Amino acid sequence: MNGSTSGHDDRSARRRLAAVAQHESDAPALESIVVRYEDRPDRCTIAPRECSEADQLTTWISANVRAFVDLADVR
């Protein structure tokens, strides 16, 4: 046993959390644009705030607004 009541290695968990924190600081700033429609679901598009014109054509994701949740609500 490793001393953890959860059965997981605490050192491993700390390493994973540190890796996530490092990744988050390396992540690009994102911006979102919501397009509202009268006859279909509203759409939200998320893309990097700063990218070349060529990348703007392919570096984005769109989904119905209802597919997104507030980060604070799911933490």
C-alpha positions as CSV (number, residue, x, y, z in Angstrom):
1,M,0.0,0.0,0.0
2,N,1.2,3.5,-0.7
3,G,-0.4,5.4,2.2
4,S,-3.2,6.7,0.1
5,T,-6.8,6.0,1.3
6,S,-8.0,6.2,-2.3
7,G,-5.7,3.4,-3.4
8,H,-4.0,5.8,-5.9
9,D,-0.4,6.8,-5.8
10,D,-0.4,10.4,-4.4
11,R,3.0,11.2,-6.1
12,S,1.6,10.2,-9.4
13,A,-1.5,12.4,-8.9
14,R,0.7,15.3,-8.0
15,R,2.8,14.8,-11.1
16,R,-0.4,14.7,-13.3
17,L,-1.7,17.9,-11.7
18,A,1.6,19.6,-12.2
19,A,1.6,18.6,-15.9
20,V,-1.9,19.9,-16.3
21,A,-1.0,23.2,-14.7
22,Q,2.0,23.5,-17.1
23,H,-0.2,22.7,-20.1
24,E,-2.8,25.2,-19.1
25,S,-0.1,28.0,-18.9
26,D,1.1,27.0,-22.4
27,A,-2.4,26.9,-23.9
28,P,-3.3,29.7,-26.3
29,A,-5.8,32.4,-25.4
30,L,-9.2,31.6,-26.9
31,E,-12.1,33.8,-27.9
32,S,-15.7,32.8,-28.6
33,I,-18.3,34.2,-30.9
34,V,-22.0,33.4,-30.6
35,V,-24.3,33.6,-33.6
36,R,-28.0,33.7,-32.6
37,Y,-30.6,32.3,-35.0
38,E,-34.4,32.6,-34.9
39,D,-35.1,29.3,-36.7
40,R,-32.4,26.9,-35.3
41,P,-30.1,26.6,-32.2
42,D,-27.6,29.3,-31.5
43,R,-24.0,28.4,-32.4
44,C,-20.8,29.2,-30.6
45,T,-17.4,29.2,-32.3
46,I,-14.2,29.1,-30.3
47,A,-10.8,29.9,-31.9
48,P,-7.4,31.0,-30.8
49,R,-7.2,34.7,-30.2
50,E,-4.0,35.1,-32.1
51,C,-3.3,33.0,-35.2
52,S,-2.3,33.6,-38.8
53,E,-4.9,34.2,-41.5
54,A,-4.2,30.7,-42.9
55,D,-4.7,29.1,-39.5
56,Q,-8.0,31.0,-39.0
57,L,-9.5,28.8,-41.7
58,T,-8.9,25.5,-39.9
59,T,-8.2,26.3,-36.2
60,W,-11.7,26.5,-34.7
61,I,-14.6,24.5,-33.4
62,S,-18.3,25.3,-33.4
63,A,-21.2,23.7,-31.5
64,N,-24.7,24.5,-30.4
65,V,-24.6,26.9,-27.4
66,R,-26.4,24.4,-25.2
67,A,-23.4,22.0,-25.6
68,F,-21.2,24.4,-23.5
69,V,-21.3,24.6,-19.7
70,D,-19.8,27.2,-17.3
71,L,-16.5,25.9,-16.1
72,A,-17.2,27.0,-12.5
73,D,-20.3,24.8,-12.5
74,V,-18.5,21.6,-13.3
75,R,-15.4,22.0,-11.1
